[in-house]
Amino acid sequence: MNRKIYFNTATRERRAAIVENGQVVELLVERPAENRIVGNVYIGRVVNVLPGMQAAFVDIGREKNGFLYRDDLLSFHLSEEADEVKKQRNITEFVTKGQELLVQVTKEGFGQKGPRLSGVVSMPGKYTVYMPEGGYVGVSRRMGTEEERERLRGIGEDLLKENEGMIIRTVCEDAKPEVIEQDLHFLRTSWESVWQEGKEKRAPALIHQGSSLIEKMMLDFSLNQIDEIVIDDADDYQTLKALLAPYSDVHEKVRLYHDKENIFSVFGIDKELDKALRRQIWLKNGAYLIVDQTEALTVIDVNTGKFTGKTDLQDTVRKTNLEAAKEIARQLRLRDTSGIIIIDFIDMKREEDREYVLEAFKRGLKQDRTKTNVVGLTGLGLVEMTRKKVRQSLQASLSKACPTCKEQGSVLSDEAQAYKIERLIWEYRGMDHEAILIELPSAVSAVLAGPKGELLKQLEEATGFRILLMPNKHMPEEAFAIRFMGDLEEAASQLERVKQKKG
């Protein structure tokens, strides 16, 4: 498999795209305004304990309190009682209101829900995941043999101290003990430094920031599985080179992108992302998918469309479903769809066809780094499955309910629209003109300018010209226009004339 990673980090919205065999399969977005918090470690204070839900709410210093289940409490985790005994106990036996706890965010908050927390803190490394109070050694189930898993478990047990725990990643298969020891030592030292400084803080307080977008991507992939890494920011390029310095074979695969046009536009990634926000997806053979998302579940319908086949009807249906199965597996990753998913393939009469398509679908899902579970075919011939929810879906992250059609559709969110305009402005950096005048919806203008216009000033400093915004509260959603480029005085004069007309 040919795998490339593209980083678009030159502007405030930092993006990373994973391209496998020429197709975009994943997108990760990191925004400063959202301040993604998965992986962050806090000293929190328990504000409420709910025995009926076997859970507690923990104040971590953010707008919404975190949610901590009994089974994720460190005290529950370290209890030496048998599981069947522990699970009969109430959460009040493990935690009390007002108690201070060390917690880590494992899942972002969604809608009205606060972030999901765990009391078992973990520090991810390249080869291992270190848990200061984990108390056990876990080994990736993807290891080739049970003998190898046992060998690695023995190495881990020899290296750990007291209540420490660790998970040994798949990349460690056939690795020497020194490799695991070096990774563990680095993570242990890092945690000791974090805890030394953080333990003096009063709850609620952040004591450790989760991995950055670049760090996360480098941790999540085996380096020998990456063919090329392209990044468009010089500072992040140096950071990336430093991270990969010990790995000479990968170090040479990193390339700095210099051109003015946005890197995602040049490599066709933005086109794929636009398609991923559409309800209808055309397949190469002329068939198409319809994707409908609700709060509770996602339904995907397969249609033959323009594809009529060349032999009999069942052969046409089988080929269409096979093509759809591969594309659906990719779309689930790209859209970051989670929760309950129902897939309505075109009805297949032959049992062998149904099994063949289902197996092809499962093979496609094996590339997914997020946990999936295919339940199977229902009596109505529908495929039932679930996909673990870790962060917002692509649609939730990049769009909002359309106000024009009373929330029956969606448009780009104000934030996504602002970042899109920012990327366009960035392509003009170093131009000869003194100023650019842009008309855009008022809500989008506010996001682009930032509090007290600070973000706009930073963008002006980076691009080398003045940026004048012409907010228009009557402008349609997703619309904007460059009204003038040239002399600053003339741009300001045009903006003033517009203000006087509105006044």
N, C-alpha and C positions, 0 to 999 in steps of 0.2 A: 504493500500500500504506500502510495506517495502522500505524505502529509506535510502541509505548510501552515505556518502560523503568521498572521499579519497583525501588527499592532498599530493602531491609529491613536497615538497619545499626545499629539502636538497641541490639541485644543483641550478645553476643560472636560468635555465628555470623552473619557478614555475607553477605547473599544479594542477588543481582540477577536479575531475571526479564525476559526480552524477550517482549513480546506483540505478535504481528502479526495484524492483522485479527481481533482478539478472541480469538486462540488463543495459549496459552503455547508457545513454540518452543524456548526455551533457558533454562537456569538455571546460574548461576555461584555457587559457594559458597566462602567464604574463612573458614577457622577458625584461631584463634590457636594452638591446640595442634598443628595439622598444619604450620603455618608454610610455606605453599606457596612453592616456591623457583624456579619457572620465571621466567627473566629475571634472576635474581641473578648477579652477577659475583664470582668468587673468584680469589684467588691460591692455586693448588693445587700439590701436590707429587706427582710421578709415583711410585707405589709399586710398580708392576709393568707390564712391557711384554710383550704376548703376540703374538709374530710369527705364530703359527698363525691367530690371529683378526684380525690387522692392527688391533689395538686396545690401549689402555692403561687401567689403573685409576689414578684420580687422587684423592688425599686432599684434600677441600675442607673438612674440619672437621666433617663430619656423621657420623651413625651408619654409613652405607654410602658406600663410595667411589664416585665418579662414573665413568662409562664413556665413553671418548673414542676414536672411530674414527680411523684414519689420515687419511681424506679430510677430516675435520673439524679437523685440526691446522692452525694458522696457518702453520707452516713449509711444510706440503704445499700449502696454498692459495696462498701467495705464490711458490712455486717457478715459475720461468719456463720450465721444461722443458715439452715437449708432453705432453698428457694421457696419450697411449699410453705414453710413456716413464715418467712419474711413477707410473702405476698398476702398473708392473712392479717398482717399488722396495718394499723391505720397510719396515715402520714403524720399525725400529731405525735407519734412516738419517735419520729426522726427529725422534726423541725418545729420551731415555735415562732409565733409572731414577734417581730422585733429583732430576731436573730440575724447576725451578719454572716453572709456566705460568699465564698469564692465561686463565681459562675462564669460559664462561657456560652456565647450565643451560637446555637447550632442551626437556627432557621430564622430568616427574616420575618418581621411582622407583616401581615397582609390584611388590608381593609381595617376592620375594627379589632383585629387580633394583634396582641403584642408579640415580641420575639420569643421563640422557644429557647429555653436554657437547659444547660446540663451542669451538674456540680462536679463532673469528672473532666477536668481540664486536659486538653491535649495540644501538643506542639508538633505540627507536621514537618517532616524533613524529607529529603530526597529518597532515602531508603527505609526510614522508619517513621512511626508516629510515637512521640514520647508522651507518657502520661505520668506526671509527678506523683499522683496518688492512685494510679490505675490498679495496681495489685495483681496483674496477670499479663501473660504473653499471648498475643494473638498473631496468627500467621495467615496471610492471604490465602483464600480458598482456590485461587487461580494457579497455584503451584502445580507443576507437572505431576508429581507423585506424593503420596503420603509420607514416604521416607524422607523426602526433601523438607516437607513441612515439619517433621519431627526433628530433623537436624537443626533447622533454623530456630525452632522453639527452644531447643537445648542451649544454643548459643545465646539467645535472649535471656534465658533464666540465669545463665552464668554472669551476665553483664549487669543485671539490675541490682539495685540496693533497696533494702527495707520495703516500703509499700509501693515502690515505683512499678510502672507498667509500660508496655510498649506493644505496638502492632508492627509487624515486619511486612513491608510491601512486596508486591509481586516482582519488582525489579531486582530483588535480592536473590532470586533463584540462582543457585550455583555460586553465590558470592562468598568471598572469604570472610572469616570472622572479623578481620581488621576493618573491613569496609563498614560493617554494621556498628562496630565499636566506635569508629571515628564519627559516624553520623550521630550516634547516641550521645557521645561526649559533647559535641557541638550543641545539641538541643538541650542537654542537661545544663550546660554552662549558661546558655541563653536564658533558660527559665530561672535559674538561680539569680541572675542579674535582674530580671523582671521582678521577681518576688522580693528581693532585697529592698528595692525601691518602693514597690507597691504596698507592702505590708504595713507601712506607716500611714497610709492614706485612710481617710474616714469614708465610710459608705454614705451615699453611693459614689463610686469613683471608677474610672477606666484605668486599668493598670497595664494592659497590653493590647496593641492594635493588631488586628488580623492581617494576614498577608496581603500585599498590594496585588493589583491585577497581574503585573509581570511575574512576581514571585509565585503567585498561585498557578499560573500557566506552566511555569518551569517545574513546579512540584508535581503537577498532575500528570505529566507525561514522561515516559521513559525517553531519555535523550536520544537513544539510538533509533527511536521511531519517528524522529523529526528530520525532514529532508532540508527544510529551509525556514529561516525566521527573518521576516522583513519588518522594520520599524521606522517610523517617520520623525522621531524626535531625537536630537543629538545627545541630550543628557540621558534619556532613557536607554539609548543605544549603548552608552558607556556603562550604565548600570547593568544592563543585560550582559555585556561582555565580561564584566567583573564577576557576575553570578556564575557564568559558564567557564571562567578561567581554568578551573581544574580539569575540564573536559575538552581536551584539545580537538577531538574529532568533531564535536558539536560547535566549538568556538568559531570555527571557520565557516560555519553555515549561516552566521548572522550577518545581515546586510542592512545598511542604512539607506532609506529612501530619501532622495534629494528633491525631486520635482515639486512644482507648486500645486498641481492638481491633487485633490485628496486621494490618498493611497487606496481607500476602499472603492473609489470610483474607477481608478485606473485598472484595478484587478477584478472588476465586475462584482464586487461584494455587495455594494449598495443596491444593485439591481435585484440580487437574490433576496436581500432583506425586504425590499419593497414587495416582492412576491409573497414573502412569508407573512405579510400582514393582510393579504387578500383572503377572501372567503373561498374563491375558486382557484384551483391549481391545475394547470394543464400538464399532462404527461407527454413524453416524447412520441408515443404512438397515437396521439389524438384523443385518448381518453382523458378524464379529468376527475378531480376530487372536490368535494364540498366539505368545508370544515366549519362547524358551528360550535362555539364555546359558550357555556353557561357557567354560573358560579359552582354548580355541583359536578358537572361532567362535560366532556368534549365528545361530540359525535362526528365521525368521518364517514362520508358516503362516497362510494365508488361508482362511476358512470362510464359507459363505453364511449360516449361522445361521438367523435368522428371516426373512431376505429371500428372497422367492419370485419376485419380479418380476411383470410384467404382460403380457409377450409370450412369446417362446420362450426355451428354456433358454440358448442362447448369448448372447442379449441380457442375461439375468440375470447370467450369468458375467462378461460384459464390464463391466457396470455395477458389480458387486461388486469386481472387480479394480481398476477405475479409482478407486473410492472408497478402496480399500485402499492403492493406490500413493501417493495424496496423504497419507494418515495415516501410512504407514510413513516417508515422507520427514521428516515432522514428528517422529515418535517417535525417529528416529535422532538428531536434533538435541537433543531434550529429554532423552533418556536418555544422551546423549553416548556412544553405542555405537561401538566402534571395532574394528579388525581385519578378519577375514574375515566376511562376512555373506551368508547364503543365504536367498533368499525363495522360498517355494513358493506361487505364485499358483494359483488354481483353473485347471485345464487348459482351454486355449482351442483350439478346433479350427481356427479361421480365422487364417491368417497375418497378415492386416491387423489383427485384434484384438490379437494379441500385440505387434505393432509399435506400435500406438496406445497400449497400456498402458505399454509400456517407455518410450516417448517422454514420456508424462505423468509417469512416475516420475523421469526425468532432469530434467524441468523443475522438479519439486518440489525436487530436490537442489540446483538452482542457487542457492537461497536459503541453503544451508548454508555457513557461514564456514570449516568444516573441510574439507580436501581429500578428495574422494570419487572413486572410479573404478569405474564400472559395466562389468564385463567383457562381460556379455551373457547370453543364454539358453544353458543347457547342453542336451545331448541329451535330458535328462529333463524339460526345460521349467522348470528352476530358474534364477532370476536370481542371478548371482554378482557380488559387489561387494566393495570394501574401503573403509574409512574410516580416515583417519590418527588415530593415538593420540597425544594431547597430555597428557591428564590422566585421572584415574580416571573411570569411568563413574558415572552417577547412582546406580545400584544399589550399586556398590562403595563409594561415598562415604557413602551414607545407610543401608546395611543390613549385616548380618553373617549368616553361616550359622546356621540355626536349630538349637540344641542338642537340642531336643525330638525333631525328626524326623531326627536324625543327619545334619545338613547337607544334606538333600534339598530344603529350602526355605530361606527367609530371613526375618529380622525386622529391625526397626530396630536399628541399632547403638547401643551405649551412649551414644556421643557425640551421635548424631542424636536419641535419646530425651531426653537431658539438655537439649539446645538447644530441643527442642519444649516441655518443661516450663518452661524459662526464659522462652520467649515467652508462655506462658500466665500465668506470674507477673507478667510485665511489664505485662499488661493490667490488673492490679489496682493499679498504681502510684497513689499519692495517695489510697488508700482510708482510711476512718475507723478500721478495725480496727488493732490494735497488732501482731498476729502472724498467721501462717498456718502450719498444720502439714500437711506432705505426706508420705504414705507412698509409697515407691517402691523398686524393686529396688536392692540394695546397690551393685552395680557402677555403676548410673546415678547414685546418690547421690554416689559418690566423684568422678565427672566433674563433676557440678553444683557440688559444694563446692570442688573444686580443691585444690591442695597447701596443707596447713595451713588449709583453709577460707577462703583468701584471696579466691577468686572469689565465694563466697557472701556474704562481707562487702561486696564491691563491689556486688553485686546488691541487698543490703539498703540500702546508701547511696543507690542510684539509685531504688529504689522507695519508700523511706520507711517500711518496716515490717520486723519481724523475720521470718525464714524458718527454721522448725525442720523438719529432715528426719528422717524415721522410716525408716531403711534396713530392708529386709526381704529376706533372701536367698532366701526361699521364694516370693516374689511372681512371678507369671508374666511372661514377656517382654512388653514394651510396655505393662504395666499400671502405673498409679499412681492415687493418690486424694488429694483434699484432705480431710483428716480433721477439721480445725477452723479456723475463722477468728474472731478476737475478741481477748479480753484476753490479754496476754503471759503473765501468771502462770498462767492456766488452760491455755493451750497447753503451757507447760513442764510443768505438772502431769500433763497427759494423756500427754505423751512419757515422763515419768518412770515412770508406771504401766505403760506398755508395756515399758519396759526391765526393770522388776522382774519382770514376768510371764515374760519371756524368760530372766531370770537364774535 
